[in-house]
Amino acid sequence: MDPDEYHTTYLLYAPAKNPHGWNLDLTAFGTALDAAFSDVRCETRQGRRLRLSFWAVTEGGIEFTGFASNEGRDTIVLTDNTADEAAVFITWLRDSFLPSPDLIRFSSEPAVEAGVETDWRMPAGEDTARIAEELRHHGQVVAR
């Protein structure tokens, strides 16, 4: 399988030592998505937990589907993206929404399935290509 075409779920969250460090307000997040992306749909859902489900598309046609929650730990989940696509969203999140660029930890569906509970630190000052590289590296490590 081509690692550049591999689609998976990415879990983005605030550091465990600062679980609400993003100050994630779901309404503000929905508004920020709407301002940043060319086409956005958001829906707040109340189940066991309150969460904001979203779908957003960039001008270049990259689609993001996922949800955000601030229960327990500020979290955003992106489903079905490649590392390169997820890096675009993560760069936007870091540079345009979060209060500090060093507050993103991440994991992935393969890591969760393998029982890997370690938070990975997203490079704080790096460009989109470097973030994608980090996501691919993570995938290679957890697949071993």
NORBEL-V426476 format. One record per residue. N is the residue number from 1. PHI is phi in radians with two decimals (999 if undefined). D_LAST is the distance of its C-alpha to the last C-alpha in Angstrom with 2 decimals. Layout:
n->N phi->PHI d_last->D_LAST
n->N phi->PHI d_last->D_LAST
This chain:
n->1 phi->999 d_last->14.72
n->2 phi->-1.32 d_last->16.05
n->3 phi->-1.09 d_last->13.96
n->4 phi->-1.33 d_last->17.45
n->5 phi->-1.87 d_last->18.60
n->6 phi->-1.24 d_last->15.78
n->7 phi->-1.74 d_last->17.59
n->8 phi->-2.66 d_last->16.32
n->9 phi->-1.69 d_last->17.90
n->10 phi->-1.97 d_last->17.94
n->11 phi->-1.87 d_last->19.44
n->12 phi->-2.00 d_last->21.66
n->13 phi->-2.70 d_last->23.62
n->14 phi->-1.22 d_last->25.95
n->15 phi->-1.03 d_last->24.93
n->16 phi->-1.02 d_last->25.08
n->17 phi->-1.31 d_last->27.91
n->18 phi->-2.47 d_last->29.80
n->19 phi->-1.08 d_last->28.93
n->20 phi->-2.07 d_last->31.85
n->21 phi->-1.13 d_last->31.71
n->22 phi->-1.40 d_last->31.66
n->23 phi->0.90 d_last->34.94
n->24 phi->-1.23 d_last->33.63
n->25 phi->-1.70 d_last->36.74
n->26 phi->-1.12 d_last->35.90
n->27 phi->-1.15 d_last->39.18
n->28 phi->-1.12 d_last->38.76
n->29 phi->-1.13 d_last->35.23
n->30 phi->-1.05 d_last->36.67
n->31 phi->-1.13 d_last->39.46
n->32 phi->-1.14 d_last->37.14
n->33 phi->-1.05 d_last->35.13
n->34 phi->-1.06 d_last->38.46
n->35 phi->-1.31 d_last->39.66
n->36 phi->-1.64 d_last->36.58
n->37 phi->-2.00 d_last->35.67
n->38 phi->-1.26 d_last->37.97
n->39 phi->-2.48 d_last->37.56
n->40 phi->-2.44 d_last->36.51
n->41 phi->-2.29 d_last->36.84
n->42 phi->-2.30 d_last->36.33
n->43 phi->-2.57 d_last->37.11
n->44 phi->-1.51 d_last->37.24
n->45 phi->-2.12 d_last->36.33
n->46 phi->-1.94 d_last->37.43
n->47 phi->-2.11 d_last->35.60
n->48 phi->-1.13 d_last->34.43
n->49 phi->-2.35 d_last->33.67
n->50 phi->-1.40 d_last->35.15
n->51 phi->-2.60 d_last->32.87
n->52 phi->-1.87 d_last->33.44
n->53 phi->-1.52 d_last->31.92
n->54 phi->-2.51 d_last->32.02
n->55 phi->-2.43 d_last->31.79
n->56 phi->-2.47 d_last->32.41
n->57 phi->-2.27 d_last->32.71
n->58 phi->-1.40 d_last->32.99
n->59 phi->-1.01 d_last->35.86
n->60 phi->-1.46 d_last->33.43
n->61 phi->1.61 d_last->32.40
n->62 phi->-1.33 d_last->28.94
n->63 phi->-1.77 d_last->28.80
n->64 phi->-2.17 d_last->27.35
n->65 phi->-2.17 d_last->27.46
n->66 phi->3.09 d_last->26.64
n->67 phi->-2.62 d_last->28.31
n->68 phi->-2.19 d_last->29.26
n->69 phi->-2.53 d_last->30.16
n->70 phi->-2.09 d_last->31.68
n->71 phi->-1.44 d_last->31.71
n->72 phi->1.36 d_last->30.16
n->73 phi->-2.73 d_last->28.13
n->74 phi->-1.04 d_last->28.68
n->75 phi->-2.47 d_last->25.99
n->76 phi->-2.28 d_last->25.54
n->77 phi->-2.00 d_last->23.22
n->78 phi->-1.88 d_last->22.77
n->79 phi->-1.87 d_last->21.97
n->80 phi->1.06 d_last->21.01
n->81 phi->-2.20 d_last->20.73
n->82 phi->-1.38 d_last->18.88
n->83 phi->-1.05 d_last->17.76
n->84 phi->-1.12 d_last->21.09
n->85 phi->-1.17 d_last->23.09
n->86 phi->-1.05 d_last->21.68
n->87 phi->-1.08 d_last->22.38
n->88 phi->-1.09 d_last->25.99
n->89 phi->-1.14 d_last->26.39
n->90 phi->-1.09 d_last->24.77
n->91 phi->-1.08 d_last->27.10
n->92 phi->-1.06 d_last->30.04
n->93 phi->-1.00 d_last->29.17
n->94 phi->-1.12 d_last->28.86
n->95 phi->-1.48 d_last->31.91
n->96 phi->-2.06 d_last->34.22
n->97 phi->-2.19 d_last->33.67
n->98 phi->-1.32 d_last->32.11
n->99 phi->-1.24 d_last->34.45
n->100 phi->-2.64 d_last->32.17
n->101 phi->-1.24 d_last->29.36
n->102 phi->-1.69 d_last->27.30
n->103 phi->-1.79 d_last->26.97
n->104 phi->-1.80 d_last->23.88
n->105 phi->-1.95 d_last->20.72
n->106 phi->-2.61 d_last->18.04
n->107 phi->-2.63 d_last->15.11
n->108 phi->-2.59 d_last->14.04
n->109 phi->-1.01 d_last->14.21
n->110 phi->-1.06 d_last->10.50
n->111 phi->-1.15 d_last->10.27
n->112 phi->-1.08 d_last->13.43
n->113 phi->-1.10 d_last->12.45
n->114 phi->-1.49 d_last->9.52
n->115 phi->1.41 d_last->12.27
n->116 phi->-1.39 d_last->11.31
n->117 phi->-1.80 d_last->14.91
n->118 phi->-1.29 d_last->14.89
n->119 phi->-1.35 d_last->17.00
n->120 phi->-1.78 d_last->16.10
n->121 phi->-1.57 d_last->19.30
n->122 phi->-1.36 d_last->20.47
n->123 phi->-1.01 d_last->22.28
n->124 phi->-1.28 d_last->25.90
n->125 phi->-1.99 d_last->27.93
n->126 phi->-1.58 d_last->25.82
n->127 phi->-1.42 d_last->26.61
n->128 phi->-1.05 d_last->24.98
n->129 phi->-1.09 d_last->23.17
n->130 phi->-1.20 d_last->21.57
n->131 phi->-1.13 d_last->20.57
n->132 phi->-1.06 d_last->18.96
n->133 phi->-1.07 d_last->17.08
n->134 phi->-1.12 d_last->15.84
n->135 phi->-1.12 d_last->14.79
n->136 phi->-1.13 d_last->12.86
n->137 phi->-1.04 d_last->11.20
n->138 phi->-0.97 d_last->10.33
n->139 phi->-1.05 d_last->8.86
n->140 phi->-1.18 d_last->6.67
n->141 phi->-1.19 d_last->5.62
n->142 phi->-1.30 d_last->5.46
n->143 phi->-1.40 d_last->3.80
n->144 phi->-1.27 d_last->0.00
